[in-house]
Amino acid sequence: MKVELKGWKKFHGHDGNGFDATIYVDGAKTAIVSDDGWGGGYQYHVLDQDKFDALNAAVEKQPPLSYTQPDTH
């Protein structure tokens, strides 16, 4: 599965920076994602439900990420 983020645009919102972008899965325009900069989560406008569901299923199969803050002292 090839996933691309295209048309990314950043702007200033009320509570920080926001953005709009288009998600493509295997070359098909799948969803528009945005953060309005007013707090809260991302909003998704799904254009291809089957591809969006396949993307979410693939993400769920990924192992959890872990991060350890380097000791700077």
Phi, psi and omega in degrees: 000127177257124180242130179230148174246118184236159174067029183294125178231129181257145176210167179268129177250188182294315184251019180144195181281149175235175178203160169230143177202162177248133178263128175246136175239121182051041176083354181261131176297116191251319182198159171250128180246142179212152171236115187282356178077014180249019183087166181091186184273183178283153173250138179240130171251102187280130180255332179225096187299320181298314180293321180296317178296320178296320178296313179298321178296320179294321179295318181297333180280348182287146177292154179296147177272146174227150181217134176243126179293127178297143177283115182258008182256000000 
